[in-house]
Amino acid sequence: QLYPTRDYKVISVITGTADPKAYVVDPSGNRFILRRGSLIGNNNGSISSIRREGIEVYERVADQGQYIELPLFDKPASDNKSIQISIQ
């Protein structure tokens, strides 16, 4: 929780389960697996939802709340190595 929420990158998400998870990297390269309710960012952000497109974080600063969208991080087009898993 050292960096602003917008500085984190969402690398992957696992959805379609009762307990969705997000794999997130901070600016210094530390990696985290987070769930709904996990804290993120230096403004007491809390993950409010995890979707296929990324995560939504709710921050409350100076008695005002705001939602921040962190999209799933896109790798450069030259990286053709990708794996997609679908759990049905």
Secondary structure, DSSP 8 states (H G I E B T S, - for coil): --S-GGG-EEEEEE-SSSS-EEEEE-TTS-EEEEETT-EETTTTEEEEEEETTEEEEEEEETTEEEEEEEEB----TT----------
